[in-house]
Amino acid sequence: MSRVAYVNGRYLPHRKATVHVEDRGYQFADGVYEVCEIRDQRIIDERRHMERLQRSLKEVRIQLPMSLRALSVVLHETVRRNHVCNGIVYLQITRGVARRDFTFPSSTTTPSVVVTARNLDRAGGEKTAHNGIVVATMPDQRWARVDIKSVSLLPNVLAKQAAKDQGAREAWLVDDRGFVTEGGSSNAWIVTDQGKLVTRPTDHDILRGITRTVLLDVIAAEGLELEERPFTVEEAYAEREAFVSSASQIVMPVIRIDGRNIGTGKPGPIALALRRTFHRKAEFS
Ligand code: PLP
């Protein structure tokens, strides 16, 4: 089935979907993005993702070049045209095309908007969750504003590749005091021996994951205890469970970190339960 991408007002065959060489996303990583889960042809938590998008745009001073309503139509249309049943929709907005110069281009430059969507193997995702994933820790070498969902992801790329080279599926980034910030493309969680969920508070050191936000509602509804505080790698090694959260992985149990088994070395019951119940608190559109 042929894929379609939305590029600046047009739906194009995926292989012909290109941006200009002087797009500032290409030249400077001068742009922001969002990824939403698609489940049963519906977009998950679109409202929250669009709120975060608006915040990211504001922080980097890019103006959304269309109404939110029009953008929503484009997201849904891209999902529809790609026949996505279960997968993701990706949205990227850059400062647009202009002669390469570090400072902002003229205010008449229109930001670029690209939307793609694709199916993911839902059964495969369930199988991965059933088996759990392996994590390797890496130094967090990112900039100081990772709360902005910027397309500038080189440190994440390098950390995730280094993790992959060690046979791990995700990198857990560690700050210079030995505390885990988050995953290379996910938020990081542990479950203590007392059954408390621990995740780092959202300041400028992590991205405020939408999945993380919804999980806070799920945790409250299930009557589970939550501590928003930094945790060290050593603590993670010793606790009962670990998992990551993101739009594309939902809740993914972690069974090993840096070669050490977490808990029994099998996916933990709390992580699996949160994965099962997550969509009760999520919004479908
Ligand atoms: N942290 C980082 C660095 C990410 O890249 C992502 C998702 O891509 C997340 C956290 C999880 O965010 P969300 O739950 O909104 O997908």
py3Dmol code that shows the C-alpha trace and the ligand (Angstrom):
import py3Dmol

protein = """\
ATOM      1  CA  MET A   1       0.000   0.000   0.000  1.00  0.00           C
ATOM      2  CA  SER A   2       1.478   3.362  -0.981  1.00  0.00           C
ATOM      3  CA  ARG A   3       2.156   5.822   1.808  1.00  0.00           C
ATOM      4  CA  VAL A   4       1.202   9.478   1.682  1.00  0.00           C
ATOM      5  CA  ALA A   5       2.817  12.442   3.469  1.00  0.00           C
ATOM      6  CA  TYR A   6       1.422  15.904   4.065  1.00  0.00           C
ATOM      7  CA  VAL A   7       3.968  18.596   3.157  1.00  0.00           C
ATOM      8  CA  ASN A   8       3.065  22.278   3.352  1.00  0.00           C
ATOM      9  CA  GLY A   9      -0.487  22.049   2.098  1.00  0.00           C
ATOM     10  CA  ARG A  10      -0.212  19.000  -0.181  1.00  0.00           C
ATOM     11  CA  TYR A  11      -0.664  15.259   0.252  1.00  0.00           C
ATOM     12  CA  LEU A  12       2.183  13.650  -1.694  1.00  0.00           C
ATOM     13  CA  PRO A  13       3.321  10.098  -2.380  1.00  0.00           C
ATOM     14  CA  HIS A  14       5.766   9.353   0.451  1.00  0.00           C
ATOM     15  CA  ARG A  15       8.720   8.817  -1.913  1.00  0.00           C
ATOM     16  CA  LYS A  16       8.157  12.260  -3.467  1.00  0.00           C
ATOM     17  CA  ALA A  17       7.609  14.071  -0.178  1.00  0.00           C
ATOM     18  CA  THR A  18      10.586  16.396   0.253  1.00  0.00           C
ATOM     19  CA  VAL A  19      11.511  19.677   1.907  1.00  0.00           C
ATOM     20  CA  HIS A  20      13.889  22.321   0.568  1.00  0.00           C
ATOM     21  CA  VAL A  21      17.647  22.066   1.329  1.00  0.00           C
ATOM     22  CA  GLU A  22      17.420  25.394   3.113  1.00  0.00           C
ATOM     23  CA  ASP A  23      14.585  24.360   5.384  1.00  0.00           C
ATOM     24  CA  ARG A  24      15.728  25.445   8.830  1.00  0.00           C
ATOM     25  CA  GLY A  25      14.763  22.048  10.213  1.00  0.00           C
ATOM     26  CA  TYR A  26      17.394  20.532   7.935  1.00  0.00           C
ATOM     27  CA  GLN A  27      19.993  23.292   8.463  1.00  0.00           C
ATOM     28  CA  PHE A  28      19.675  23.956  12.203  1.00  0.00           C
ATOM     29  CA  ALA A  29      17.216  21.410  13.644  1.00  0.00           C
ATOM     30  CA  ASP A  30      15.151  24.582  14.090  1.00  0.00           C
ATOM     31  CA  GLY A  31      11.802  22.967  14.687  1.00  0.00           C
ATOM     32  CA  VAL A  32       9.568  20.986  16.987  1.00  0.00           C
ATOM     33  CA  TYR A  33       7.526  17.819  16.665  1.00  0.00           C
ATOM     34  CA  GLU A  34       4.851  15.590  18.149  1.00  0.00           C
ATOM     35  CA  VAL A  35       4.069  11.885  17.921  1.00  0.00           C
ATOM     36  CA  CYS A  36       0.607  10.521  18.760  1.00  0.00           C
ATOM     37  CA  GLU A  37      -0.438   6.932  19.064  1.00  0.00           C
ATOM     38  CA  ILE A  38      -3.120   5.696  16.648  1.00  0.00           C
ATOM     39  CA  ARG A  39      -5.316   2.990  18.090  1.00  0.00           C
ATOM     40  CA  ASP A  40      -8.257   1.491  16.211  1.00  0.00           C
ATOM     41  CA  GLN A  41      -7.974   4.376  13.702  1.00  0.00           C
ATOM     42  CA  ARG A  42      -8.342   6.994  16.431  1.00  0.00           C
ATOM     43  CA  ILE A  43      -5.755   9.530  17.550  1.00  0.00           C
ATOM     44  CA  ILE A  44      -4.848   9.149  21.225  1.00  0.00           C
ATOM     45  CA  ASP A  45      -4.644  12.266  23.403  1.00  0.00           C
ATOM     46  CA  GLU A  46      -4.618  14.675  20.464  1.00  0.00           C
ATOM     47  CA  ARG A  47      -5.730  17.574  22.685  1.00  0.00           C
ATOM     48  CA  ARG A  48      -2.842  17.133  25.098  1.00  0.00           C
ATOM     49  CA  HIS A  49      -0.333  16.650  22.275  1.00  0.00           C
ATOM     50  CA  MET A  50      -1.569  19.843  20.602  1.00  0.00           C
ATOM     51  CA  GLU A  51      -1.267  21.727  23.899  1.00  0.00           C
ATOM     52  CA  ARG A  52       2.325  20.571  24.261  1.00  0.00           C
ATOM     53  CA  LEU A  53       2.982  21.474  20.616  1.00  0.00           C
ATOM     54  CA  GLN A  54       1.732  25.001  21.219  1.00  0.00           C
ATOM     55  CA  ARG A  55       3.997  25.301  24.252  1.00  0.00           C
ATOM     56  CA  SER A  56       7.046  24.041  22.301  1.00  0.00           C
ATOM     57  CA  LEU A  57       6.279  26.479  19.463  1.00  0.00           C
ATOM     58  CA  LYS A  58       5.958  29.356  21.908  1.00  0.00           C
ATOM     59  CA  GLU A  59       9.256  28.511  23.614  1.00  0.00           C
ATOM     60  CA  VAL A  60      11.152  28.524  20.293  1.00  0.00           C
ATOM     61  CA  ARG A  61       9.116  31.438  18.895  1.00  0.00           C
ATOM     62  CA  ILE A  62       7.641  29.701  15.845  1.00  0.00           C
ATOM     63  CA  GLN A  63       4.108  30.644  14.826  1.00  0.00           C
ATOM     64  CA  LEU A  64       1.736  27.809  13.952  1.00  0.00           C
ATOM     65  CA  PRO A  65       0.999  28.583  10.270  1.00  0.00           C
ATOM     66  CA  MET A  66      -2.569  27.213  10.379  1.00  0.00           C
ATOM     67  CA  SER A  67      -5.416  26.945  12.847  1.00  0.00           C
ATOM     68  CA  LEU A  68      -5.416  24.071  15.339  1.00  0.00           C
ATOM     69  CA  ARG A  69      -8.657  22.965  13.786  1.00  0.00           C
ATOM     70  CA  ALA A  70      -7.090  22.764  10.313  1.00  0.00           C
ATOM     71  CA  LEU A  71      -4.080  20.962  11.766  1.00  0.00           C
ATOM     72  CA  SER A  72      -6.388  18.407  13.357  1.00  0.00           C
ATOM     73  CA  VAL A  73      -8.034  17.804   9.973  1.00  0.00           C
ATOM     74  CA  VAL A  74      -4.584  17.229   8.436  1.00  0.00           C
ATOM     75  CA  LEU A  75      -3.612  14.767  11.181  1.00  0.00           C
ATOM     76  CA  HIS A  76      -6.810  12.754  10.747  1.00  0.00           C
ATOM     77  CA  GLU A  77      -6.629  12.917   6.953  1.00  0.00           C
ATOM     78  CA  THR A  78      -3.017  11.697   6.949  1.00  0.00           C
ATOM     79  CA  VAL A  79      -4.026   8.788   9.194  1.00  0.00           C
ATOM     80  CA  ARG A  80      -6.960   7.999   6.892  1.00  0.00           C
ATOM     81  CA  ARG A  81      -4.987   8.229   3.643  1.00  0.00           C
ATOM     82  CA  ASN A  82      -2.322   5.899   5.035  1.00  0.00           C
ATOM     83  CA  HIS A  83      -4.926   3.392   6.246  1.00  0.00           C
ATOM     84  CA  VAL A  84      -3.407   3.444   9.710  1.00  0.00           C
ATOM     85  CA  CYS A  85      -5.320   1.266  12.135  1.00  0.00           C
ATOM     86  CA  ASN A  86      -2.701   0.964  14.894  1.00  0.00           C
ATOM     87  CA  GLY A  87       0.461   3.005  14.706  1.00  0.00           C
ATOM     88  CA  ILE A  88       1.636   6.582  14.967  1.00  0.00           C
ATOM     89  CA  VAL A  89       1.116   9.977  13.385  1.00  0.00           C
ATOM     90  CA  TYR A  90       4.171  12.265  13.289  1.00  0.00           C
ATOM     91  CA  LEU A  91       3.986  16.061  12.993  1.00  0.00           C
ATOM     92  CA  GLN A  92       6.940  18.376  12.471  1.00  0.00           C
ATOM     93  CA  ILE A  93       6.930  22.160  12.298  1.00  0.00           C
ATOM     94  CA  THR A  94      10.089  24.074  11.427  1.00  0.00           C
ATOM     95  CA  ARG A  95      10.839  27.777  11.083  1.00  0.00           C
ATOM     96  CA  GLY A  96      10.571  27.388   7.298  1.00  0.00           C
ATOM     97  CA  VAL A  97      12.811  27.874   4.287  1.00  0.00           C
ATOM     98  CA  ALA A  98      15.226  30.807   4.180  1.00  0.00           C
ATOM     99  CA  ARG A  99      18.828  31.619   3.198  1.00  0.00           C
ATOM    100  CA  ARG A 100      21.087  30.028   5.796  1.00  0.00           C
ATOM    101  CA  ASP A 101      21.630  32.518   8.574  1.00  0.00           C
ATOM    102  CA  PHE A 102      21.589  31.779  12.305  1.00  0.00           C
ATOM    103  CA  THR A 103      19.200  34.545  13.284  1.00  0.00           C
ATOM    104  CA  PHE A 104      15.494  34.241  12.497  1.00  0.00           C
ATOM    105  CA  PRO A 105      14.413  34.778   8.894  1.00  0.00           C
ATOM    106  CA  SER A 106      11.998  37.575   7.990  1.00  0.00           C
ATOM    107  CA  SER A 107       8.581  37.383   9.579  1.00  0.00           C
ATOM    108  CA  THR A 108       7.084  36.640   6.144  1.00  0.00           C
ATOM    109  CA  THR A 109       8.780  33.199   6.149  1.00  0.00           C
ATOM    110  CA  THR A 110       6.119  30.531   6.525  1.00  0.00           C
ATOM    111  CA  PRO A 111       6.899  27.684   8.925  1.00  0.00           C
ATOM    112  CA  SER A 112       7.025  24.248   7.273  1.00  0.00           C
ATOM    113  CA  VAL A 113       4.515  21.596   8.302  1.00  0.00           C
ATOM    114  CA  VAL A 114       5.062  17.903   7.621  1.00  0.00           C
ATOM    115  CA  VAL A 115       2.780  15.075   8.756  1.00  0.00           C
ATOM    116  CA  THR A 116       3.383  11.365   8.245  1.00  0.00           C
ATOM    117  CA  ALA A 117       1.600   8.319   9.624  1.00  0.00           C
ATOM    118  CA  ARG A 118       2.335   4.640   9.652  1.00  0.00           C
ATOM    119  CA  ASN A 119       1.118   1.367  11.008  1.00  0.00           C
ATOM    120  CA  LEU A 120       2.992  -0.368  13.801  1.00  0.00           C
ATOM    121  CA  ASP A 121       2.709  -4.041  14.619  1.00  0.00           C
ATOM    122  CA  ARG A 122       0.306  -3.972  17.593  1.00  0.00           C
ATOM    123  CA  ALA A 123       0.580  -7.699  18.246  1.00  0.00           C
ATOM    124  CA  GLY A 124       4.371  -7.360  18.051  1.00  0.00           C
ATOM    125  CA  GLY A 125       4.217  -4.550  20.627  1.00  0.00           C
ATOM    126  CA  GLU A 126       2.198  -6.760  22.952  1.00  0.00           C
ATOM    127  CA  LYS A 127       4.742  -9.543  22.523  1.00  0.00           C
ATOM    128  CA  THR A 128       7.589  -7.150  23.324  1.00  0.00           C
ATOM    129  CA  ALA A 129       5.724  -6.006  26.448  1.00  0.00           C
ATOM    130  CA  HIS A 130       5.132  -9.629  27.429  1.00  0.00           C
ATOM    131  CA  ASN A 131       8.883 -10.285  27.212  1.00  0.00           C
ATOM    132  CA  GLY A 132      10.058  -6.906  28.520  1.00  0.00           C
ATOM    133  CA  ILE A 133      12.882  -4.797  27.168  1.00  0.00           C
ATOM    134  CA  VAL A 134      16.512  -4.271  28.078  1.00  0.00           C
ATOM    135  CA  VAL A 135      17.932  -0.841  28.927  1.00  0.00           C
ATOM    136  CA  ALA A 136      21.493   0.508  29.019  1.00  0.00           C
ATOM    137  CA  THR A 137      22.410   3.690  30.882  1.00  0.00           C
ATOM    138  CA  MET A 138      24.265   6.497  29.111  1.00  0.00           C
ATOM    139  CA  PRO A 139      25.390   9.978  30.166  1.00  0.00           C
ATOM    140  CA  ASP A 140      22.750  12.614  29.469  1.00  0.00           C
ATOM    141  CA  GLN A 141      24.554  14.922  27.056  1.00  0.00           C
ATOM    142  CA  ARG A 142      21.554  16.972  25.924  1.00  0.00           C
ATOM    143  CA  TRP A 143      20.948  20.706  26.147  1.00  0.00           C
ATOM    144  CA  ALA A 144      19.279  22.411  29.104  1.00  0.00           C
ATOM    145  CA  ARG A 145      15.783  22.758  27.558  1.00  0.00           C
ATOM    146  CA  VAL A 146      14.761  19.169  26.881  1.00  0.00           C
ATOM    147  CA  ASP A 147      11.264  20.105  28.091  1.00  0.00           C
ATOM    148  CA  ILE A 148      10.824  21.505  24.566  1.00  0.00           C
ATOM    149  CA  LYS A 149      10.015  18.761  22.060  1.00  0.00           C
ATOM    150  CA  SER A 150      12.671  19.930  19.616  1.00  0.00           C
ATOM    151  CA  VAL A 151      13.758  17.961  16.531  1.00  0.00           C
ATOM    152  CA  SER A 152      17.341  18.486  17.694  1.00  0.00           C
ATOM    153  CA  LEU A 153      17.842  14.890  18.811  1.00  0.00           C
ATOM    154  CA  LEU A 154      21.497  14.082  18.092  1.00  0.00           C
ATOM    155  CA  PRO A 155      22.402  13.186  21.711  1.00  0.00           C
ATOM    156  CA  ASN A 156      19.317  10.933  21.839  1.00  0.00           C
ATOM    157  CA  VAL A 157      20.335   9.307  18.540  1.00  0.00           C
ATOM    158  CA  LEU A 158      23.873   8.640  19.794  1.00  0.00           C
ATOM    159  CA  ALA A 159      22.711   7.337  23.187  1.00  0.00           C
ATOM    160  CA  LYS A 160      20.097   5.041  21.669  1.00  0.00           C
ATOM    161  CA  GLN A 161      22.603   3.688  19.132  1.00  0.00           C
ATOM    162  CA  ALA A 162      25.185   3.070  21.873  1.00  0.00           C
ATOM    163  CA  ALA A 163      22.463   1.228  23.823  1.00  0.00           C
ATOM    164  CA  LYS A 164      21.550  -0.798  20.739  1.00  0.00           C
ATOM    165  CA  ASP A 165      25.223  -1.689  20.215  1.00  0.00           C
ATOM    166  CA  GLN A 166      25.057  -3.238  23.705  1.00  0.00           C
ATOM    167  CA  GLY A 167      21.919  -5.202  22.831  1.00  0.00           C
ATOM    168  CA  ALA A 168      19.532  -2.796  24.639  1.00  0.00           C
ATOM    169  CA  ARG A 169      16.301  -1.416  23.271  1.00  0.00           C
ATOM    170  CA  GLU A 170      16.343   1.888  25.158  1.00  0.00           C
ATOM    171  CA  ALA A 171      18.971   4.169  26.708  1.00  0.00           C
ATOM    172  CA  TRP A 172      18.339   5.615  30.162  1.00  0.00           C
ATOM    173  CA  LEU A 173      20.025   8.975  30.346  1.00  0.00           C
ATOM    174  CA  VAL A 174      21.846   9.756  33.570  1.00  0.00           C
ATOM    175  CA  ASP A 175      22.700  13.245  34.840  1.00  0.00           C
ATOM    176  CA  ASP A 176      26.101  14.127  36.312  1.00  0.00           C
ATOM    177  CA  ARG A 177      24.867  13.367  39.853  1.00  0.00           C
ATOM    178  CA  GLY A 178      23.939   9.777  38.936  1.00  0.00           C
ATOM    179  CA  PHE A 179      20.182  10.370  38.675  1.00  0.00           C
ATOM    180  CA  VAL A 180      18.182   9.001  35.746  1.00  0.00           C
ATOM    181  CA  THR A 181      16.571  11.806  33.750  1.00  0.00           C
ATOM    182  CA  GLU A 182      14.535   9.837  31.193  1.00  0.00           C
ATOM    183  CA  GLY A 183      14.814   7.424  28.286  1.00  0.00           C
ATOM    184  CA  GLY A 184      16.261   8.387  24.906  1.00  0.00           C
ATOM    185  CA  SER A 185      12.681   8.542  23.612  1.00  0.00           C
ATOM    186  CA  SER A 186      10.569   7.745  26.678  1.00  0.00           C
ATOM    187  CA  ASN A 187      10.010   8.621  30.321  1.00  0.00           C
ATOM    188  CA  ALA A 188      11.612   6.367  32.942  1.00  0.00           C
ATOM    189  CA  TRP A 189       9.835   4.791  35.923  1.00  0.00           C
ATOM    190  CA  ILE A 190      10.614   2.388  38.735  1.00  0.00           C
ATOM    191  CA  VAL A 191       8.431   0.578  41.264  1.00  0.00           C
ATOM    192  CA  THR A 192       9.900   0.302  44.760  1.00  0.00           C
ATOM    193  CA  ASP A 193       9.777  -2.759  46.987  1.00  0.00           C
ATOM    194  CA  GLN A 194       6.881  -1.061  48.810  1.00  0.00           C
ATOM    195  CA  GLY A 195       4.990  -0.856  45.493  1.00  0.00           C
ATOM    196  CA  LYS A 196       5.421   2.925  45.073  1.00  0.00           C
ATOM    197  CA  LEU A 197       5.796   4.319  41.586  1.00  0.00           C
ATOM    198  CA  VAL A 198       8.703   6.701  41.165  1.00  0.00           C
ATOM    199  CA  THR A 199       9.374   9.020  38.237  1.00  0.00           C
ATOM    200  CA  ARG A 200      11.343  12.228  37.869  1.00  0.00           C
ATOM    201  CA  PRO A 201       9.413  15.480  38.289  1.00  0.00           C
ATOM    202  CA  THR A 202       8.828  17.541  35.177  1.00  0.00           C
ATOM    203  CA  ASP A 203      11.140  20.523  35.241  1.00  0.00           C
ATOM    204  CA  HIS A 204      13.509  21.484  32.436  1.00  0.00           C
ATOM    205  CA  ASP A 205      15.426  18.172  32.726  1.00  0.00           C
ATOM    206  CA  ILE A 206      12.872  15.916  31.049  1.00  0.00           C
ATOM    207  CA  LEU A 207      10.110  16.064  28.488  1.00  0.00           C
ATOM    208  CA  ARG A 208       6.655  16.176  30.030  1.00  0.00           C
ATOM    209  CA  GLY A 209       5.497  12.984  28.306  1.00  0.00           C
ATOM    210  CA  ILE A 210       1.819  12.877  27.451  1.00  0.00           C
ATOM    211  CA  THR A 211       1.773   9.175  28.287  1.00  0.00           C
ATOM    212  CA  ARG A 212       3.377  10.068  31.634  1.00  0.00           C
ATOM    213  CA  THR A 213       0.672  12.689  32.269  1.00  0.00           C
ATOM    214  CA  VAL A 214      -2.147  10.242  31.518  1.00  0.00           C
ATOM    215  CA  LEU A 215      -0.440   7.585  33.646  1.00  0.00           C
ATOM    216  CA  LEU A 216      -0.635   9.930  36.631  1.00  0.00           C
ATOM    217  CA  ASP A 217      -4.445   9.784  36.231  1.00  0.00           C
ATOM    218  CA  VAL A 218      -4.370   5.993  35.876  1.00  0.00           C
ATOM    219  CA  ILE A 219      -2.188   5.668  38.974  1.00  0.00           C
ATOM    220  CA  ALA A 220      -4.543   7.873  41.008  1.00  0.00           C
ATOM    221  CA  ALA A 221      -7.598   5.958  39.769  1.00  0.00           C
ATOM    222  CA  GLU A 222      -6.012   2.617  40.697  1.00  0.00           C
ATOM    223  CA  GLY A 223      -5.166   3.927  44.170  1.00  0.00           C
ATOM    224  CA  LEU A 224      -1.439   3.390  43.635  1.00  0.00           C
ATOM    225  CA  GLU A 225       1.173   5.483  45.399  1.00  0.00           C
ATOM    226  CA  LEU A 226       3.306   7.891  43.417  1.00  0.00           C
ATOM    227  CA  GLU A 227       6.506   9.725  44.248  1.00  0.00           C
ATOM    228  CA  GLU A 228       7.688  12.321  41.757  1.00  0.00           C
ATOM    229  CA  ARG A 229      11.383  12.512  42.596  1.00  0.00           C
ATOM    230  CA  PRO A 230      14.719  11.790  40.941  1.00  0.00           C
ATOM    231  CA  PHE A 231      16.058   8.250  41.389  1.00  0.00           C
ATOM    232  CA  THR A 232      19.584   6.938  40.877  1.00  0.00           C
ATOM    233  CA  VAL A 233      20.734   4.143  38.604  1.00  0.00           C
ATOM    234  CA  GLU A 234      21.751   2.164  41.712  1.00  0.00           C
ATOM    235  CA  GLU A 235      18.234   2.455  43.094  1.00  0.00           C
ATOM    236  CA  ALA A 236      16.748   1.319  39.795  1.00  0.00           C
ATOM    237  CA  TYR A 237      18.999  -1.783  39.786  1.00  0.00           C
ATOM    238  CA  ALA A 238      17.721  -2.737  43.241  1.00  0.00           C
ATOM    239  CA  GLU A 239      13.976  -2.088  42.890  1.00  0.00           C
ATOM    240  CA  ARG A 240      11.138  -4.400  42.068  1.00  0.00           C
ATOM    241  CA  GLU A 241      10.101  -3.135  38.647  1.00  0.00           C
ATOM    242  CA  ALA A 242      11.071  -0.661  35.971  1.00  0.00           C
ATOM    243  CA  PHE A 243       9.318   0.532  32.840  1.00  0.00           C
ATOM    244  CA  VAL A 244       9.249   3.259  30.214  1.00  0.00           C
ATOM    245  CA  SER A 245       6.332   5.243  28.828  1.00  0.00           C
ATOM    246  CA  SER A 246       5.819   6.907  25.450  1.00  0.00           C
ATOM    247  CA  ALA A 247       3.080   7.382  22.873  1.00  0.00           C
ATOM    248  CA  SER A 248       4.470   4.650  20.620  1.00  0.00           C
ATOM    249  CA  GLN A 249       5.266   2.142  23.393  1.00  0.00           C
ATOM    250  CA  ILE A 250       2.512   3.027  25.893  1.00  0.00           C
ATOM    251  CA  VAL A 251       3.904   1.284  29.000  1.00  0.00           C
ATOM    252  CA  MET A 252       6.851  -1.001  28.300  1.00  0.00           C
ATOM    253  CA  PRO A 253       8.271  -3.155  31.110  1.00  0.00           C
ATOM    254  CA  VAL A 254      12.055  -3.119  31.584  1.00  0.00           C
ATOM    255  CA  ILE A 255      13.543  -6.432  32.701  1.00  0.00           C
ATOM    256  CA  ARG A 256      17.259  -5.628  32.693  1.00  0.00           C
ATOM    257  CA  ILE A 257      19.366  -2.489  33.127  1.00  0.00           C
ATOM    258  CA  ASP A 258      23.105  -2.604  32.308  1.00  0.00           C
ATOM    259  CA  GLY A 259      22.995  -6.404  32.425  1.00  0.00           C
ATOM    260  CA  ARG A 260      21.358  -6.553  35.887  1.00  0.00           C
ATOM    261  CA  ASN A 261      17.975  -8.171  36.282  1.00  0.00           C
ATOM    262  CA  ILE A 262      15.250  -5.908  37.676  1.00  0.00           C
ATOM    263  CA  GLY A 263      13.139  -7.732  40.259  1.00  0.00           C
ATOM    264  CA  THR A 264      12.576 -11.261  39.002  1.00  0.00           C
ATOM    265  CA  GLY A 265      13.958 -10.387  35.561  1.00  0.00           C
ATOM    266  CA  LYS A 266      10.432 -10.625  34.147  1.00  0.00           C
ATOM    267  CA  PRO A 267       7.925  -7.850  33.312  1.00  0.00           C
ATOM    268  CA  GLY A 268       6.456  -6.543  36.549  1.00  0.00           C
ATOM    269  CA  PRO A 269       2.744  -6.865  37.394  1.00  0.00           C
ATOM    270  CA  ILE A 270       2.270  -3.127  38.008  1.00  0.00           C
ATOM    271  CA  ALA A 271       3.796  -2.159  34.649  1.00  0.00           C
ATOM    272  CA  LEU A 272       1.665  -4.737  32.867  1.00  0.00           C
ATOM    273  CA  ALA A 273      -1.496  -3.614  34.681  1.00  0.00           C
ATOM    274  CA  LEU A 274      -0.821   0.040  33.797  1.00  0.00           C
ATOM    275  CA  ARG A 275      -0.341  -0.985  30.187  1.00  0.00           C
ATOM    276  CA  ARG A 276      -3.674  -2.832  30.185  1.00  0.00           C
ATOM    277  CA  THR A 277      -5.632   0.022  31.752  1.00  0.00           C
ATOM    278  CA  PHE A 278      -3.886   3.017  30.146  1.00  0.00           C
ATOM    279  CA  HIS A 279      -6.472   3.655  27.424  1.00  0.00           C
ATOM    280  CA  ARG A 280      -9.322   3.982  29.920  1.00  0.00           C
ATOM    281  CA  LYS A 281      -7.916   7.381  30.868  1.00  0.00           C
ATOM    282  CA  ALA A 282      -6.670   8.358  27.407  1.00  0.00           C
ATOM    283  CA  GLU A 283      -8.709  10.530  25.023  1.00  0.00           C
ATOM    284  CA  PHE A 284      -9.674   9.181  21.605  1.00  0.00           C
ATOM    285  CA  SER A 285     -10.400  11.490  18.665  1.00  0.00           C
TER     286      SER A 285
END
"""
ligand_1 = """\
16
PLP
N 11.019 11.685 26.698
C 11.574 11.780 25.480
C 13.000 12.247 25.375
C 10.843 11.438 24.331
O 11.419 11.544 23.131
C 9.519 10.972 24.476
C 8.731 10.607 23.322
O 9.156 10.638 22.203
C 8.994 10.879 25.762
C 9.758 11.254 26.861
C 7.582 10.380 25.985
O 6.655 11.362 25.594
P 5.185 10.952 25.141
O 4.598 10.135 26.224
O 4.502 12.250 24.953
O 5.345 10.180 23.863
"""
view = py3Dmol.view(width=600, height=400)
view.addModel(protein, "pdb")
view.setStyle({"model": 0}, {"cartoon": {"style": "trace"}})
view.addModel(ligand_1, "xyz")
view.setStyle({"model": 1}, {"stick": {}})
view.zoomTo()
view.show()
